[in-house]
Amino acid sequence: MKKRVLVYILFVTTFFTLQSCVSNYVVSNNQTYKTDAKFASLDVNVKPVTNKSNNKGQQVLASIANTNDVIKRSAIENAIRHSNTIDNILSEAESYLGTPYRFGGTSRSGIDCSAFVLSVFGAAAGMDLPRVAAQQSQEGDSVEKTELQKGDLVFFSHRGSRISHVGIVEDVTPEGEVKFIHAATSKGVMVSSLDDNYWGPKFRFAKRVVKENALTVLNN
């Protein structure tokens, strides 16, 4: 009887020991499987996020590049339009060369200085400048003599500070000499220089009435 009991106890102990080992093994394997599954899941999910981030970055860079191209193209087109407008102004002005001066005149048969400027800018650039030189001098932006460009207006006074004459800058030489075209009382429409002994001392200031980004009168 005692032997049977001992054998039975031994059998039960062995059975639970084996069951415990099997359970530990299963649990251990399940933990390892779950851990691997988590890592695999993370690896799969990370890649799409990275791709989306890269795509967004590339889209931003492409957008910036396109914007820069548009700005550059717009600037070039604007510079060409501005240059063409100035060329048209000077071409129109030069077509008046030799036209006699006539105080109050507004045609090619006789014209005064302010009507000359008014007619030229109106025909070549569609601008509506004031009729009188003193009023024309209030338009646009002031320009230093050293910064003068073709198409700028130069103003003069014969007595005191009152503006009484106006001309259009025709050229600026590499040496800095400023040549302007105007309707002079002596010889009609002609080209003179700011270095001239007569016109030099009478020069007062200059204005730029054509702005490059809109080609309109600045004060309008």
C-alpha positions as CSV (number, residue, x, y, z in Angstrom):
1,M,0.0,0.0,0.0
2,K,2.8,2.5,0.9
3,K,4.5,1.7,-2.3
4,R,1.4,2.5,-4.3
5,V,1.0,5.8,-2.5
6,L,4.6,6.7,-3.2
7,V,4.3,5.8,-6.9
8,Y,1.1,7.8,-7.1
9,I,2.7,10.8,-5.5
10,L,5.7,10.5,-7.8
11,F,3.5,10.3,-10.8
12,V,1.5,13.4,-9.8
13,T,4.6,15.4,-9.1
14,T,6.2,14.5,-12.4
15,F,3.0,15.3,-14.2
16,F,2.7,18.9,-12.8
17,T,6.4,19.4,-13.2
18,L,6.2,18.6,-16.9
19,Q,3.0,20.7,-17.3
20,S,4.8,23.7,-15.7
21,C,7.7,23.3,-18.1
22,V,5.4,23.1,-21.1
23,S,3.5,26.2,-19.9
24,N,6.7,28.2,-19.4
25,Y,7.9,27.2,-22.8
26,V,4.6,28.2,-24.5
27,V,4.5,31.5,-22.6
28,S,8.1,32.2,-23.4
29,N,7.4,31.5,-27.1
30,N,4.3,33.7,-27.1
31,Q,6.2,36.6,-25.6
32,T,8.9,36.3,-28.2
33,Y,6.3,36.1,-31.0
34,K,4.5,39.1,-29.8
35,T,7.7,41.1,-29.5
36,D,8.7,40.2,-33.0
37,A,5.3,41.2,-34.3
38,K,5.5,44.6,-32.7
39,F,8.9,45.3,-34.3
40,A,7.6,44.1,-37.6
41,S,4.6,46.4,-37.3
42,L,6.8,49.4,-36.5
43,D,9.1,48.7,-39.5
44,V,6.1,48.6,-41.8
45,N,4.5,51.8,-40.5
46,V,7.7,53.9,-40.5
47,K,8.4,53.7,-44.2
48,P,5.2,55.3,-45.5
49,V,5.6,58.2,-43.1
50,T,9.2,58.8,-44.3
51,N,8.0,58.7,-48.0
52,K,5.2,61.1,-47.3
53,S,7.6,63.5,-45.6
54,N,10.0,63.3,-48.5
55,N,7.2,63.9,-51.0
56,K,6.1,67.0,-49.1
57,G,9.6,68.3,-48.9
58,Q,10.1,67.8,-52.6
59,Q,6.7,69.5,-53.3
60,V,7.8,72.5,-51.3
61,L,11.1,72.7,-53.0
62,A,9.4,72.4,-56.4
63,S,7.0,75.1,-55.5
64,I,9.8,77.4,-54.4
65,A,11.7,76.7,-57.7
66,N,8.6,77.4,-59.7
67,T,7.9,80.7,-57.8
68,N,11.5,81.8,-58.4
69,D,11.2,81.0,-62.1
70,V,7.9,83.0,-62.3
71,I,9.6,86.0,-60.5
72,K,12.6,85.9,-62.7
73,R,10.5,85.6,-65.9
74,S,8.3,88.4,-64.7
75,A,11.3,90.7,-63.9
76,I,12.8,90.0,-67.3
77,E,9.6,90.7,-69.1
78,N,9.1,93.9,-67.1
79,A,12.6,95.1,-67.9
80,I,12.1,94.4,-71.6
81,R,8.8,96.3,-71.5
82,H,10.4,99.2,-69.7
83,S,13.3,99.3,-72.1
84,N,11.0,99.3,-75.1
85,T,8.9,102.1,-73.6
86,I,12.0,104.3,-73.1
87,D,13.1,103.5,-76.7
88,N,9.7,104.5,-77.9
89,I,9.8,107.8,-76.0
90,L,13.3,108.7,-77.4
91,S,12.3,107.7,-80.9
92,E,9.2,109.8,-80.7
93,A,11.2,112.7,-79.3
94,E,13.9,112.5,-82.0
95,S,11.2,112.6,-84.7
96,Y,10.6,116.2,-83.6
97,L,14.2,117.3,-84.2
98,G,14.2,120.5,-86.2
99,T,10.6,121.4,-85.2
100,P,10.6,125.2,-84.7
101,Y,9.9,126.6,-81.3
102,R,6.6,128.5,-80.7
103,F,5.4,129.7,-77.4
104,G,2.1,128.0,-76.6
105,G,2.5,125.7,-79.7
106,T,1.4,122.1,-79.5
107,S,2.1,120.7,-83.0
108,R,5.0,119.8,-85.3
109,S,4.6,123.1,-87.0
110,G,5.6,124.8,-83.8
111,I,5.9,123.7,-80.2
112,D,7.2,124.8,-76.8
113,C,9.2,122.8,-74.3
114,S,6.4,121.5,-72.0
115,A,4.1,120.7,-75.0
116,F,6.9,118.8,-76.5
117,V,7.3,116.6,-73.4
118,L,3.6,116.2,-73.1
119,S,3.2,115.2,-76.7
120,V,6.1,112.7,-76.6
121,F,5.1,110.9,-73.5
122,G,1.5,110.8,-74.5
123,A,2.2,109.3,-77.9
124,A,4.9,106.9,-76.9
125,A,3.8,105.8,-73.4
126,G,0.2,106.8,-73.1
127,M,0.9,109.2,-70.2
128,D,-1.1,112.2,-69.5
129,L,1.4,114.8,-68.1
130,P,0.5,118.3,-67.0
131,R,0.7,121.0,-69.7
132,V,3.1,123.4,-67.9
133,A,6.8,122.6,-67.1
134,A,6.4,123.8,-63.4
135,Q,3.6,121.3,-63.0
136,Q,5.4,118.5,-64.8
137,S,8.3,119.0,-62.3
138,Q,6.0,117.8,-59.5
139,E,5.5,114.4,-61.1
140,G,7.5,111.3,-60.5
141,D,10.5,110.6,-58.2
142,S,13.5,112.8,-57.7
143,V,16.7,111.5,-59.3
144,E,20.3,112.6,-58.5
145,K,22.2,114.0,-61.5
146,T,24.7,111.1,-61.2
147,E,21.9,108.6,-61.4
148,L,20.2,109.9,-64.5
149,Q,18.9,107.5,-67.2
150,K,17.4,107.8,-70.6
151,G,13.8,109.0,-70.5
152,D,14.2,111.0,-67.3
153,L,13.1,114.6,-67.2
154,V,15.5,117.5,-66.5
155,F,14.2,120.8,-65.3
156,F,15.7,124.3,-65.6
157,S,15.0,127.9,-64.4
158,H,16.0,131.0,-66.2
159,R,15.3,133.3,-63.3
160,G,15.3,132.5,-59.6
161,S,13.9,129.1,-58.6
162,R,10.8,129.0,-60.7
163,I,10.9,126.1,-63.2
164,S,10.5,127.4,-66.7
165,H,12.1,124.8,-69.0
166,V,12.1,121.0,-69.3
167,G,13.9,118.4,-71.5
168,I,14.1,114.6,-71.8
169,V,17.4,112.8,-71.1
170,E,18.5,111.2,-74.5
171,D,21.8,109.7,-73.4
172,V,24.3,109.4,-70.7
173,T,27.8,108.8,-71.9
174,P,30.4,106.5,-70.2
175,E,32.1,109.7,-69.0
176,G,28.9,110.8,-67.3
177,E,27.9,113.6,-69.7
178,V,24.1,114.0,-69.8
179,K,22.5,114.8,-73.2
180,F,18.9,115.9,-73.3
181,I,16.4,116.7,-76.1
182,H,14.2,119.7,-75.7
183,A,12.4,122.5,-77.5
184,A,14.7,125.5,-77.2
185,T,13.6,129.0,-78.1
186,S,16.7,129.6,-80.2
187,K,16.8,126.5,-82.5
188,G,13.6,124.6,-81.8
189,V,13.8,120.9,-80.9
190,M,17.5,120.0,-80.5
191,V,19.9,118.0,-78.3
192,S,22.0,119.8,-75.7
193,S,24.3,118.8,-72.8
194,L,24.1,119.5,-69.1
195,D,27.8,120.3,-69.5
196,D,26.9,123.2,-71.7
197,N,27.9,126.7,-70.4
198,Y,24.4,127.9,-70.9
199,W,22.2,125.0,-69.7
200,G,24.5,123.7,-67.0
201,P,24.1,126.6,-64.5
202,K,20.3,126.7,-65.1
203,F,19.8,123.0,-64.3
204,R,17.8,122.5,-61.1
205,F,16.8,118.9,-60.6
206,A,15.5,115.8,-62.4
207,K,12.5,113.5,-62.2
208,R,11.7,110.0,-63.3
209,V,8.1,109.7,-64.3
210,V,8.3,106.2,-65.7
211,K,8.4,103.4,-63.1
212,E,9.7,100.1,-64.3
213,N,7.1,97.8,-62.7
214,A,4.0,99.5,-64.1
215,L,5.1,102.0,-66.8
216,T,2.7,104.7,-65.4
217,V,3.0,108.1,-64.0
218,L,4.3,107.6,-60.4
219,N,1.9,110.0,-58.8
220,N,-1.2,108.5,-60.4
